[in-house]
Amino acid sequence: QAQLVESGGGLVQPGGSLRLSCAAYRSISSINAIAWYRQAPGKQRELVARITYEDIASYADSVKGRSTISRNNAEKTVYLQMNSLKPEDTGVYYCYADCVWVIEGCNPLDAWGQGTQVTVSS
């Protein structure tokens, strides 16, 4: 299991910034991809950003240009820097690890963290 722990959420005014952290209790260097999802009240969980073990990043259109995902293998942590925050960015943010590469292939992890609340409001 990856055992992921998110932190860094909070209350921020529109236009502000936050940096979310996703810390793992194991090495992340061989995890195929770690992603950030968010879930707003009454809505389905949606993908926000994703980064692969090759440091290839991708973003939802709603956050593209305002957010940066990065990973620090030595710290076993993935970060999501969010700038120019909008009220519609409000929600619980979760990180997710899909599978870990071994010789035989990619073994499923399917690991979720407990989430961190982000509230954008004046």
MIDOSE-1310 file (N, C-alpha, C; in nm, 2 decimals, decimal comma, always signed):
residues 122
qaql	+0,08/-0,12/+0,00/+0,00/+0,00/+0,00/+0,09/+0,12/+0,00; +0,04/+0,23/-0,06/+0,11/+0,35/-0,07/+0,09/+0,44/+0,05; -0,02/+0,43/+0,12/-0,05/+0,52/+0,23/-0,02/+0,66/+0,20; -0,11/+0,73/+0,15/-0,09/+0,87/+0,11/-0,16/+0,96/+0,21
vesg	-0,09/+1,07/+0,24/-0,14/+1,17/+0,34/-0,13/+1,31/+0,27; -0,25/+1,37/+0,25/-0,25/+1,51/+0,20/-0,24/+1,61/+0,31; -0,19/+1,73/+0,27/-0,19/+1,84/+0,36/-0,18/+1,97/+0,28; -0,20/+2,08/+0,35/-0,18/+2,21/+0,28/-0,31/+2,28/+0,24
gglv	-0,42/+2,22/+0,26/-0,55/+2,29/+0,23/-0,58/+2,40/+0,33; -0,68/+2,47/+0,30/-0,72/+2,58/+0,39/-0,82/+2,67/+0,33; -0,84/+2,78/+0,39/-0,93/+2,89/+0,34/-0,84/+3,00/+0,28; -0,87/+3,03/+0,16/-0,79/+3,13/+0,09/-0,89/+3,22/+0,01
qpgg	-0,85/+3,35/-0,01/-0,93/+3,44/-0,08/-0,92/+3,42/-0,23; -1,02/+3,45/-0,31/-1,00/+3,44/-0,46/-0,87/+3,52/-0,50; -0,80/+3,46/-0,60/-0,68/+3,51/-0,64/-0,55/+3,47/-0,56; -0,58/+3,40/-0,45/-0,47/+3,36/-0,37/-0,41/+3,23/-0,42
slrl	-0,31/+3,17/-0,34/-0,24/+3,05/-0,38/-0,23/+2,96/-0,26; -0,22/+2,83/-0,30/-0,20/+2,72/-0,20/-0,10/+2,62/-0,26; -0,03/+2,55/-0,17/+0,05/+2,44/-0,22/+0,01/+2,32/-0,14; -0,05/+2,22/-0,21/-0,09/+2,10/-0,15/+0,03/+2,00/-0,15
scaa	+0,03/+1,91/-0,05/+0,14/+1,81/-0,04/+0,07/+1,67/-0,03; +0,13/+1,58/-0,10/+0,08/+1,44/-0,09/+0,21/+1,36/-0,05; +0,21/+1,32/+0,08/+0,33/+1,24/+0,13/+0,30/+1,09/+0,14; +0,39/+1,02/+0,09/+0,37/+0,87/+0,09/+0,46/+0,80/+0,19
yrsi	+0,41/+0,69/+0,24/+0,49/+0,62/+0,34/+0,58/+0,51/+0,28; +0,61/+0,53/+0,15/+0,70/+0,44/+0,08/+0,76/+0,52/-0,03; +0,86/+0,46/-0,10/+0,92/+0,52/-0,21/+0,82/+0,54/-0,32; +0,83/+0,66/-0,38/+0,73/+0,69/-0,50/+0,80/+0,68/-0,63
ssin	+0,93/+0,65/-0,63/+1,01/+0,66/-0,76/+0,96/+0,55/-0,86; +0,90/+0,44/-0,81/+0,86/+0,34/-0,91/+0,70/+0,34/-0,92; +0,64/+0,44/-0,86/+0,49/+0,45/-0,88/+0,47/+0,51/-1,02; +0,38/+0,45/-1,09/+0,36/+0,49/-1,23/+0,31/+0,63/-1,24
aiaw	+0,21/+0,66/-1,17/+0,16/+0,80/-1,17/+0,09/+0,83/-1,04; +0,10/+0,96/-1,00/+0,03/+1,01/-0,88/-0,05/+1,12/-0,93; -0,18/+1,13/-0,89/-0,27/+1,23/-0,94/-0,34/+1,30/-0,82; -0,38/+1,42/-0,85/-0,47/+1,50/-0,76/-0,61/+1,50/-0,82
yrqa	-0,70/+1,47/-0,74/-0,84/+1,48/-0,77/-0,91/+1,58/-0,68; -1,02/+1,63/-0,71/-1,10/+1,71/-0,62/-1,25/+1,67/-0,63; -1,32/+1,70/-0,52/-1,46/+1,67/-0,52/-1,53/+1,79/-0,45; -1,61/+1,86/-0,53/-1,69/+1,97/-0,48/-1,82/+1,92/-0,42
pgkq	-1,88/+1,99/-0,33/-2,01/+1,94/-0,27/-2,11/+1,91/-0,38; -2,17/+1,80/-0,37/-2,27/+1,76/-0,47/-2,22/+1,72/-0,61; -2,09/+1,72/-0,62/-2,04/+1,68/-0,76/-1,95/+1,56/-0,75; -1,93/+1,50/-0,87/-1,84/+1,39/-0,88/-1,69/+1,43/-0,86
relv	-1,61/+1,33/-0,82/-1,47/+1,35/-0,81/-1,41/+1,37/-0,95; -1,32/+1,47/-0,96/-1,27/+1,50/-1,10/-1,12/+1,51/-1,09; -1,05/+1,47/-1,20/-0,91/+1,47/-1,21/-0,86/+1,62/-1,22; -0,76/+1,66/-1,14/-0,71/+1,79/-1,15/-0,58/+1,79/-1,22
arit	-0,49/+1,71/-1,18/-0,35/+1,70/-1,24/-0,29/+1,56/-1,21; -0,20/+1,53/-1,29/-0,14/+1,39/-1,28/+0,01/+1,41/-1,32; +0,10/+1,33/-1,26/+0,24/+1,33/-1,29/+0,29/+1,18/-1,30; +0,36/+1,15/-1,40/+0,41/+1,01/-1,41/+0,55/+1,00/-1,35
yedi	+0,60/+0,87/-1,34/+0,73/+0,85/-1,29/+0,84/+0,91/-1,38; +0,80/+0,94/-1,51/+0,89/+1,01/-1,60/+0,88/+1,16/-1,59; +0,80/+1,21/-1,49/+0,78/+1,35/-1,47/+0,70/+1,41/-1,58; +0,62/+1,34/-1,65/+0,53/+1,39/-1,75/+0,40/+1,44/-1,67
asya	+0,37/+1,57/-1,69/+0,25/+1,62/-1,61/+0,14/+1,65/-1,71; +0,02/+1,64/-1,66/-0,10/+1,68/-1,74/-0,20/+1,74/-1,64; -0,29/+1,82/-1,70/-0,38/+1,90/-1,62/-0,52/+1,91/-1,68; -0,62/+1,92/-1,59/-0,75/+1,95/-1,64/-0,75/+2,09/-1,70
dsvk	-0,84/+2,11/-1,79/-0,85/+2,24/-1,86/-0,88/+2,35/-1,76; -0,96/+2,32/-1,65/-1,00/+2,41/-1,56/-0,89/+2,47/-1,47; -0,77/+2,40/-1,46/-0,66/+2,45/-1,38/-0,54/+2,48/-1,46; -0,54/+2,44/-1,59/-0,42/+2,46/-1,68/-0,38/+2,60/-1,68
grst	-0,25/+2,63/-1,66/-0,20/+2,76/-1,66/-0,20/+2,82/-1,52; -0,27/+2,76/-1,43/-0,28/+2,82/-1,29/-0,22/+2,72/-1,19; -0,19/+2,60/-1,23/-0,14/+2,50/-1,13/-0,02/+2,43/-1,19; +0,06/+2,38/-1,09/+0,18/+2,30/-1,13/+0,19/+2,18/-1,04
isrn	+0,20/+2,06/-1,10/+0,22/+1,94/-1,02/+0,37/+1,90/-1,03; +0,43/+1,86/-0,92/+0,57/+1,82/-0,92/+0,59/+1,71/-0,82; +0,70/+1,63/-0,84/+0,72/+1,52/-0,74/+0,87/+1,53/-0,70; +0,89/+1,50/-0,57/+1,02/+1,49/-0,51/+1,04/+1,35/-0,46
naek	+1,11/+1,27/-0,54/+1,12/+1,13/-0,50/+1,20/+1,11/-0,36; +1,30/+1,20/-0,34/+1,37/+1,19/-0,21/+1,28/+1,22/-0,09; +1,19/+1,31/-0,11/+1,10/+1,34/+0,00/+0,97/+1,26/+0,00; +0,96/+1,17/-0,10/+0,84/+1,08/-0,12/+0,71/+1,16/-0,12
tvyl	+0,72/+1,28/-0,19/+0,61/+1,37/-0,18/+0,58/+1,42/-0,32; +0,45/+1,44/-0,35/+0,40/+1,51/-0,47/+0,33/+1,64/-0,43; +0,36/+1,74/-0,50/+0,30/+1,87/-0,47/+0,21/+1,92/-0,58; +0,11/+2,00/-0,54/+0,03/+2,07/-0,63/+0,02/+2,22/-0,59
qmns	+0,09/+2,30/-0,67/+0,09/+2,44/-0,65/-0,03/+2,50/-0,73; -0,11/+2,57/-0,66/-0,23/+2,63/-0,72/-0,23/+2,78/-0,70; -0,24/+2,85/-0,81/-0,24/+3,00/-0,81/-0,37/+3,06/-0,87; -0,39/+3,18/-0,85/-0,51/+3,25/-0,90/-0,63/+3,17/-0,87
lkpe	-0,64/+3,13/-0,74/-0,76/+3,04/-0,71/-0,89/+3,11/-0,72; -0,99/+3,03/-0,76/-1,12/+3,08/-0,79/-1,22/+3,00/-0,69; -1,34/+3,06/-0,67/-1,43/+2,99/-0,58/-1,47/+2,85/-0,63; -1,46/+2,83/-0,76/-1,50/+2,70/-0,82/-1,38/+2,60/-0,80
dtgv	-1,27/+2,64/-0,74/-1,17/+2,55/-0,70/-1,20/+2,48/-0,57; -1,30/+2,53/-0,50/-1,33/+2,48/-0,37/-1,37/+2,33/-0,38; -1,32/+2,25/-0,28/-1,35/+2,11/-0,27/-1,25/+2,04/-0,18; -1,27/+1,91/-0,17/-1,18/+1,82/-0,10/-1,08/+1,77/-0,21
yycy	-0,95/+1,79/-0,18/-0,85/+1,74/-0,28/-0,79/+1,61/-0,23; -0,79/+1,52/-0,31/-0,73/+1,38/-0,28/-0,61/+1,35/-0,37; -0,52/+1,28/-0,32/-0,42/+1,23/-0,41/-0,44/+1,08/-0,43; -0,39/+1,03/-0,54/-0,42/+0,89/-0,58/-0,29/+0,83/-0,65
adcv	-0,26/+0,71/-0,61/-0,14/+0,64/-0,68/-0,20/+0,52/-0,75; -0,16/+0,50/-0,87/-0,23/+0,39/-0,95/-0,16/+0,25/-0,94; -0,03/+0,24/-0,97/+0,04/+0,11/-0,97/+0,19/+0,14/-0,95; +0,26/+0,03/-0,92/+0,40/+0,04/-0,90/+0,47/-0,06/-0,99
wvie	+0,57/-0,01/-1,06/+0,64/-0,09/-1,15/+0,74/-0,19/-1,09; +0,72/-0,31/-1,13/+0,81/-0,42/-1,09/+0,85/-0,49/-1,22; +0,94/-0,59/-1,20/+0,99/-0,66/-1,32/+0,88/-0,71/-1,41; +0,78/-0,77/-1,34/+0,67/-0,84/-1,42/+0,57/-0,74/-1,48
gcnp	+0,57/-0,62/-1,44/+0,47/-0,52/-1,49/+0,44/-0,42/-1,39; +0,32/-0,36/-1,39/+0,28/-0,26/-1,30/+0,17/-0,32/-1,20; +0,21/-0,34/-1,08/+0,12/-0,40/-0,98/+0,03/-0,29/-0,93; -0,10/-0,32/-0,93/-0,20/-0,22/-0,88/-0,18/-0,17/-0,74
ldaw	-0,19/-0,04/-0,71/-0,19/+0,01/-0,58/-0,33/+0,06/-0,55; -0,39/+0,14/-0,64/-0,52/+0,20/-0,62/-0,54/+0,26/-0,49; -0,44/+0,34/-0,45/-0,44/+0,40/-0,32/-0,48/+0,55/-0,32; -0,57/+0,58/-0,22/-0,62/+0,72/-0,20/-0,58/+0,77/-0,07
gqgt	-0,56/+0,90/-0,06/-0,54/+0,96/+0,07/-0,67/+1,00/+0,13; -0,67/+1,06/+0,24/-0,79/+1,10/+0,31/-0,85/+1,23/+0,27; -0,77/+1,31/+0,20/-0,82/+1,44/+0,14/-0,79/+1,56/+0,23; -0,78/+1,67/+0,17/-0,76/+1,80/+0,24/-0,85/+1,90/+0,18
qvtv	-0,92/+1,98/+0,27/-1,02/+2,07/+0,22/-0,96/+2,20/+0,17; -1,00/+2,24/+0,06/-0,96/+2,38/+0,00/-1,09/+2,46/-0,01; -1,09/+2,57/+0,05/-1,21/+2,66/+0,04/-1,16/+2,80/-0,01; -1,22/+2,84/-0,13/-1,18/+2,97/-0,19/-1,30/+3,06/-0,17
ss	-1,28/+3,16/-0,08/-1,40/+3,25/-0,05/-1,35/+3,38/+0,00; -1,42/+3,48/-0,02/-1,39/+3,61/+0,04/-1,47/+3,63/+0,16
